[in-house]
Amino acid sequence: MTAQKTILRALAGETLPTPPIWMMRQAGRYLPEYKATRAQAGDFLSLCYNPELAAEVTFQPIRRYGFDAAILFADILLVPQALGADLWFVTGEGPRLSTITTQAEVDALKPVEAIHDTLNPIYETVKILSKGLPEETTLIGFAGAPWTVATYMIAGRGTPDQGPAHGLKAENRAVFDALLERITEATIHYLSAQIEAGAEVVKIFDSWAGSLQGADFDDYSLKPMRQITQAIKEKHPGIPVIAFPRGAGERYVGAHDAIGADCVAIDDGVDAAWAAEHVQTGGCVQGNLKSSHMVTGGDALVSETRRIVDALSNGPHIFNLGHGITPDADPENVQLMIDTVRGK
């Protein structure tokens, strides 16, 4: 059945009459069944580290909508936690971490080989999903890209401009480089273990790539993602990789080759017709409906969905949002989007 899975066919370069569809953050706070399971877990990290419950919330949008892929329910900050950073979540505000800003703090991080035990529940979740998903549904594993993960580790939280990470990069490049190297090595280990547990595709999220300029974009977004992609493909030949350098703008051009990815996910800051002309020539493209349409719905959702499908219809395309669905989204609008993509 694997050869017949539509996501894998698109990732292999096939142009399909109807693009396969999944949605970033499709398991999440906009669904009442997710909220119930989250309450059962007690808190977010307990949910991530409970294989049965994490698998349950991953299954929920598949049962409700029949997406063509399920993406593992986890968080990009589990890797820094496994490396030894303290991690907690503040209700209504998001993640907090102990900061890493000196060589001594980088040196105090755990060796990559030591992260496996901490992350083992995540691999157990993947195993449950691999056995329990419908045979036509592709299982996607994921990790945060080194630059994006580093921005949280350096600042201790999300920031609007990733200023603390840019500051460390400017003031102490050696420490910054050492931290990115450690994250890169850990990410290779983490994704490889997900594949060994049953993930059929992996995605690398560089959510803050757009704040890197010039050579820094090449050195700290594209290059680490390329290192990860090459290592994954050496260890697991045939496993497709999706890369998401969010906010790349014109730098999306040539990103397939620069990263070695089978698919480049595009955000909603670029036009789908432009992406068809300049990005899809390199391979499969994923995207890129604005997530705000999941809140507002209506005719605008339908017309914009059709426009994106039409614009990218002459090459391999996986339909998705330009970023993750937001908690205030209406589940009915998700169904409307799916029906529109599938021509119902």
N, C-alpha and C positions, 0 to 999 in steps of 0.2 A: 504493500500500500504506500510505502514511503515515496516512491517515484510519482505517485498520483497526487500527492499533497500540493495544493495550489500555491502555497507560499514557497515551497521548495522549487516548484517549477519556475516561478517568477524570479527567484534568487539565482536560478541556473541560467537566466537570460531569456526565458520564454515570454512572448507577448500573448497574454490571455484575453479572450473576448470580454470577460468580466474580471476586474482586478480582485485578488483576494484582499481581505480586510481584517485588521485588528486595530486596537486602540491603546495608545500609551495610557497607563494607569487605569486600564479597563476594570481591574479589580480594585475597588476603592470606595471612597466616602460618599459618592453620589448614589450608591445602591443601598436600599434598606437592609438587604440580607447581609451585606458587608458590615454594616453598623451593628447588627445583632451578633455576628461572629466576633467582631472586635470587642464588644462588651463581654462576651464569654471569655475572651483571652485575658482581659483585664487592662492591658496597655499595649502600645504599638510594638515594642520590642518583644514582649511575650508572644504576641501574634506571629512575628517574624520567625521566632525560634521554636514555635510549636508546629512540627511538620504536618500533623493532621489538620489543624486549623488554617495554616498557611495554604495548604493544598485546597482546603474547602473554599477559601475566598478566591483562589485562582480558578477553581471550577465554576464559581457562581456566574460570571458573565458568559461563560461558554454555554451553560445550561439555559440562561435567559435569552441570549442573542444568537448563538451559533457562530461566533467568530471563527475565522479560519486558523487562528493561532491563539494559544494561551501563553502569557508571559509569567514566569515565575514571580510569585509575590515575595518580595524581600526589600532591602533598602541599600543604596549605594554606600552607606556609612557603616555597614557591617564589616567591611574590610578594614578600615582604620580601627574599629573596635577589636577585631581579631588580632591586629598588630600591637595592641596594647593601649590604645587611646581610650580614655573614659568617654562613654556616650550615654546621653539621656535625652529625653524629649520633653519640652515644656509645652503644655496644652495651649493651643492657640498661637504659639510662636514658632514651633519647629525644633530642630535638633540643636543640641549643645555638645561640644567636645572639649576635652582638655587640649590645650594648644601645643603645637610642635613648631618651635621657631629657632632652635639652636642645634648645633651638631651633637651635643650631649643628649638632647631629647630624641634626635633621629637615631643615634646609636643605641638608645635604651629601648627602641621598638623591638618587638619579637622578630626572630628570623622567620623568613617566609615559610619554612617547613613546619613551624610551630602553629600556624593559623588553622590547620586542618581540623583539629578537635573542636575549636570554637565554632567553626562554620559547618560542622558535620550535620547539624539539624537542617541546614539549607539543602544539603545534598540528599537528605532523606525526603524532604519535600519534593525534590525533582523526581526521585524514584517513584513516589506515590503518583505524581502527575503522569509520568511516563507510562505507568500501568493503567491509569484510570481515564485518560482522555479518550474521546472518540477517535477512531482510527484515522479519520480524515483531518484531524486537528494537529497542527504543528506545535511543538513545545519549544519556546524561546527562553534561553537563559540570558543573564545580563550582568553587567558591572558598570560602575562609573569609570570614566576615563581618568587617568592620573591627574591632569590639570584640575578638573572639577573636584575630585576628591581632596586634592591638596588645598584648594581654596577653603574648604571647611576645616581641615586639620590645622591650618595656619591661623585662621581667624577664630576658630572655636565655635563657629556658627555660620549660617548663610549671611552674605552681605550684598548690598545692592550693586556694588561695583568691583567686588573681589579685591578691594584696596589692600588689605593686609598681605595677600599673596603677591600682588604686584610689588608691594614694598619690600618683602623679603627677597624677591627675585632681583630687585635692583640693588639692595644693600648687601646681601650675602648669597651670591649666586651658587657658591659651593654647597651650602646647606640646602638651598632650594633644589639643586640638582640631585643631591643625595636623597632627599625626601621623595622626589618624583621617581627616582630609580627604584626605591624600596616599594612604592605603591605599584609601579609597573610590574615588578617581579611577583608581587602578591596577587595582582589581578590575573596574570597568566595562570598562576596556580589555581586560583578560584574558578576561573572560567573552564579550565581544563577539567577540574573535578566535577563541575556541573555537566559537562559533556559526557564524562565517564558515567555519571548517574542517569543520563538519558536525554539531556537537552540536544535538540536537533539543529538549532541555530543559536548563535549568541549575538547580543547587541551591546555595543559600547556607547554609553551616554556621555558625551562631553557637553553638558548643559551650559557651561560658561565659556565655551570656546570663543564666542564672539567678542569677549573683552580682551583677547590677545591680538596684538597688532604686528604687522610686518614679519620679521624673522622669528619673533616669539611665537606666532601662530604656527609656523612650520616646526619649530623646535619643541614646543610644549603642548600642542594639540595633535598635529598630524604625526609627528615622529613617534611619540609614545603609543598612539593607536596603531601605527604601523608595526612597531615592535611586538605588541600584543597579538595583532592579526597574524604576523608571520610565525610567531611561536605556536599559536593555536593550529595553524594550518600544517606546520611541521609535525605536531603531535597527533593531530586529528584530521588527516587528509579528507577532503570532501565536506567538512563542516562549514556552512556559509557563515559569514560575518556581516552584520549590519553596523555601520558607523554613523554616529549622529553628532557632527560638529555644529551644534546649534548656534545660530547667529553668524555663520560663516559668510553670508552674503555672496559676493562674487567669488570668494575663495572656495565655494562649492565646486566651481569648475576645476576639473582634474582631480577631485578628491578621491574618486575610486582608485586611480592609479597611485596617488600619493600615500594612501593608507593600505592598499591591497584588498579593500573590502569588496564583497560581492554586491552590496547595496549601500547607497548613501541615503539616509533619512534627511529630509529637508524641512525646515521650520516654515511658519506661515509668513515670514518676512520676505520671501522670494515668491515670484509669480510662477504658477505651474507651467504656463506656456514658455516662459524663459527657461525653466528647469528642463523642459522637454528638449529645447534646442541646445542647451549648454551643458547639462549635467547627465541627462538620461543617455546621451551618446556613450558614456563610459560604463553603463550597466544599469541594473535595476535601481529605481528611485522609490522611496517610501514617503508618503505624505499626501497633502499638507493642509487640510482644512483647519481653519481657526477654531480653537476649542470654545470660543465664545458662542459659536453656533449651537453648541450642545446646551447652552442656557436659553438662547433666544428662539431657536427653532424656526418654524414657519417657512414661507416661500424662499426666503434668503438662504436658508440651509439647503433646501432642495436645489436651487439654481446654482449655488456655489459648488456643491458636491458634484453636480453634473458637469460643471465647467472644468473642474479638476480632472475628473475621469476622462472627459473628452480630450483635454490638453495632453494627457500622458498616455493616450490610448495606442500610440504607435510604437511603444516600447515596453519593456518589462516594468510593471508598476505594482506596488502594494499600497492600497489605500489606507491612510491613517490620518490622525490629526497632526498639526504642526508642533504640538507640545501636548502634555498630559491633560486629560479631562479634569475639570475642576469640581470641587465638592458641591457647588450650586447647580450643576447640570441636571437637566430633566431626563430621567431614563427613557421617556417616550421619544425624546429627540434623537437618542442613540438609535432606537429602532427605525426612526424615519430616515436617518442617514444610511443605515444598512440597506433598507428597502430601496432607497434611491440608487445606491451603488449597484445593487443587484438587479435593478430594472423592474422592481415589483410595483 
